[in-house]
Amino acid sequence: RRRIPARTTRKTMDDTPRPITSHLQELRKRLFWVIGVWGACAAISGLFVSQLFELLMGPAVNALRAREYELIAINPPEIFFAYVKTALLVGFVVSIPVTLYQIWGFVGPALYKAERRFAIPFVLATTLLFFSGALFGYFVAFPFVFEYFLGLEADFVQTSWTTREIFSFQSRLYLVFGIGFQLPIVIFFFSLAGIVTPDK
């Protein structure tokens, strides 16, 4: 009697190789979405750039004003470029969910169906953790950092922080804290891959 193979109830991953041009076209489409949304968010942020700049620089400005200091600009276009970087930074942060979704959409076809169901939770959790890290830095860590640096000044040194340097330094801190708070996501995927266990 001929045996009829049982139907599989779960859809497996398609291992059929795709040409490299197909992957490049898919990547280009995803990048267009990421850059387009980032640019749109940056353009909208430009409408409120002075308020956003003041908000982002709050921890440093407050620490300086407590000692009756002010930020300085040492060249004519310094504030202009600071505003441009502010719009780009805010646009990048606001567009993070779209960026993550496009990244997941690019790697998704290489995953099993059970793994693809983590797409939306991954995007939401990663975005929430990034904003949590940035907010933790803004309200908790940054004031302590700037107070510590101001406490290092000596009688023969006059503190004069430039707008460009403080903005660059604080922007890096925002990204560092946002990325640092992604540790739970990293551990979760390590656990799925069997690299770590819940006990460890």
C-alpha positions as CSV (number, residue, x, y, z in Angstrom):
1,R,0.0,0.0,0.0
2,R,1.4,3.4,-1.0
3,R,1.9,5.7,2.0
4,I,0.7,9.2,1.7
5,P,3.0,11.7,3.5
6,A,1.2,13.6,6.2
7,R,0.7,17.3,5.6
8,T,2.7,19.6,7.7
9,T,0.7,22.0,9.8
10,R,3.4,24.5,10.3
11,K,4.9,26.6,7.5
12,T,8.7,26.2,7.4
13,M,11.2,28.7,6.3
14,D,11.8,28.9,2.6
15,D,15.4,28.0,1.9
16,T,15.2,28.7,-1.8
17,P,18.2,31.0,-2.6
18,R,17.4,34.4,-4.0
19,P,19.7,36.3,-6.4
20,I,21.8,39.0,-4.8
21,T,20.1,41.7,-6.9
22,S,16.8,40.8,-5.3
23,H,18.2,41.4,-1.9
24,L,19.8,44.7,-3.0
25,Q,16.5,45.9,-4.4
26,E,14.7,45.0,-1.1
27,L,17.4,46.7,0.9
28,R,17.2,49.8,-1.3
29,K,13.4,50.0,-0.8
30,R,13.8,49.7,3.0
31,L,16.5,52.4,3.1
32,F,14.3,54.7,1.1
33,W,11.6,54.3,3.7
34,V,14.1,54.8,6.6
35,I,15.8,57.9,5.1
36,G,12.4,59.4,3.9
37,V,10.7,59.1,7.2
38,W,13.8,60.4,9.0
39,G,14.0,63.4,6.7
40,A,10.3,64.1,7.1
41,C,10.5,64.0,10.9
42,A,13.6,66.2,10.8
43,A,11.8,68.7,8.6
44,I,8.9,68.8,11.0
45,S,11.3,69.2,13.9
46,G,12.9,72.1,12.2
47,L,9.6,74.1,12.7
48,F,10.2,73.9,16.5
49,V,14.0,73.7,16.5
50,S,14.7,76.5,18.9
51,Q,12.4,75.0,21.5
52,L,13.7,71.5,20.9
53,F,17.3,72.7,21.2
54,E,16.5,74.4,24.5
55,L,14.8,71.3,25.8
56,L,17.7,68.9,24.8
57,M,20.3,71.2,26.3
58,G,18.3,71.6,29.5
59,P,20.6,69.5,31.9
60,A,23.8,71.4,30.8
61,V,22.1,74.8,30.8
62,N,20.6,74.3,34.2
63,A,23.9,73.2,35.7
64,L,25.6,76.2,34.3
65,R,23.0,78.7,35.4
66,A,23.2,77.4,38.9
67,R,26.7,78.7,38.9
68,E,25.8,81.9,36.9
69,Y,27.5,80.6,33.8
70,E,26.2,80.6,30.2
71,L,27.0,78.6,27.1
72,I,29.1,80.4,24.5
73,A,29.4,80.3,20.7
74,I,32.8,81.0,19.3
75,N,32.1,81.2,15.6
76,P,29.1,82.7,13.6
77,P,27.5,79.5,12.2
78,E,27.8,77.5,15.5
79,I,24.2,77.9,16.6
80,F,22.9,77.3,13.1
81,F,24.7,74.0,12.8
82,A,23.5,73.1,16.3
83,Y,20.0,73.7,15.2
84,V,20.5,71.5,12.1
85,K,21.9,68.7,14.3
86,T,19.0,69.1,16.7
87,A,16.5,68.6,13.9
88,L,18.4,65.6,12.6
89,L,18.7,64.1,16.1
90,V,15.1,64.5,16.9
91,G,14.1,63.2,13.5
92,F,16.2,60.1,14.0
93,V,14.7,59.4,17.5
94,V,11.1,59.9,16.3
95,S,11.7,57.7,13.3
96,I,13.2,54.8,15.3
97,P,10.0,52.7,15.2
98,V,9.9,52.9,11.4
99,T,13.6,52.1,11.2
100,L,13.3,49.1,13.4
101,Y,10.2,47.8,11.5
102,Q,12.1,48.1,8.2
103,I,15.1,46.3,9.6
104,W,12.8,43.5,10.8
105,G,11.0,43.5,7.5
106,F,14.3,42.9,5.7
107,V,15.5,40.0,7.9
108,G,12.0,38.6,8.4
109,P,11.9,36.4,5.3
110,A,14.9,34.5,6.7
111,L,13.1,33.6,9.9
112,Y,10.6,30.9,10.8
113,K,7.0,31.8,11.2
114,A,7.2,31.4,15.0
115,E,10.1,33.9,15.0
116,R,8.4,36.4,12.8
117,R,5.6,36.9,15.3
118,F,8.0,38.8,17.5
119,A,8.1,41.7,14.9
120,I,5.6,44.1,16.6
121,P,6.7,43.3,20.2
122,F,10.3,43.8,19.1
123,V,9.6,47.2,17.6
124,L,7.5,48.4,20.6
125,A,9.9,47.0,23.3
126,T,13.0,48.4,21.6
127,T,11.4,51.8,21.1
128,L,10.1,52.0,24.7
129,L,13.5,51.0,26.1
130,F,15.4,53.5,24.0
131,F,13.1,56.3,25.2
132,S,13.4,55.1,28.7
133,G,17.2,55.2,28.6
134,A,17.2,58.7,27.1
135,L,14.8,59.9,29.8
136,F,16.8,58.2,32.5
137,G,19.9,60.1,31.3
138,Y,18.0,63.4,31.0
139,F,16.5,63.4,34.4
140,V,18.9,61.3,36.5
141,A,22.4,60.9,34.9
142,F,23.0,64.1,33.0
143,P,22.5,66.6,35.9
144,F,24.9,64.5,38.0
145,V,27.5,64.4,35.1
146,F,27.5,68.1,34.5
147,E,27.6,69.0,38.2
148,Y,30.6,66.7,38.6
149,F,32.4,68.3,35.7
150,L,31.7,71.8,37.0
151,G,33.0,70.7,40.4
152,L,36.4,70.0,38.9
153,E,37.1,73.6,38.0
154,A,40.0,75.4,39.8
155,D,40.4,79.0,40.8
156,F,42.8,79.7,37.9
157,V,40.5,78.2,35.3
158,Q,37.4,79.9,34.0
159,T,34.6,77.5,32.8
160,S,33.4,78.4,29.3
161,W,31.6,75.5,27.6
162,T,30.8,76.0,23.9
163,T,27.5,75.2,22.4
164,R,28.9,72.9,19.8
165,E,30.9,70.8,22.2
166,I,28.2,70.4,24.8
167,F,25.6,69.5,22.2
168,S,27.8,66.9,20.6
169,F,28.7,65.4,24.0
170,Q,25.1,65.3,25.2
171,S,23.9,63.9,21.9
172,R,26.3,61.0,22.3
173,L,25.0,60.5,25.9
174,Y,21.4,60.3,24.6
175,L,22.4,57.6,22.2
176,V,24.6,55.7,24.7
177,F,21.8,55.5,27.3
178,G,19.2,54.6,24.7
179,I,21.3,51.8,23.3
180,G,22.4,50.7,26.8
181,F,18.8,50.1,27.8
182,Q,18.5,47.6,25.0
183,L,20.2,44.9,27.1
184,P,16.9,43.1,27.9
185,I,16.2,42.7,24.2
186,V,19.7,41.4,23.6
187,I,19.4,38.9,26.5
188,F,16.0,37.8,25.2
189,F,17.3,36.9,21.8
190,F,20.3,35.2,23.4
191,S,17.9,33.1,25.4
192,L,16.0,32.2,22.2
193,A,19.2,31.2,20.6
194,G,20.2,29.1,23.6
195,I,23.3,31.1,24.3
196,V,22.1,32.0,27.8
197,T,19.5,30.4,30.1
198,P,17.0,32.1,32.5
199,D,19.1,30.9,35.4
200,K,22.2,32.5,34.1
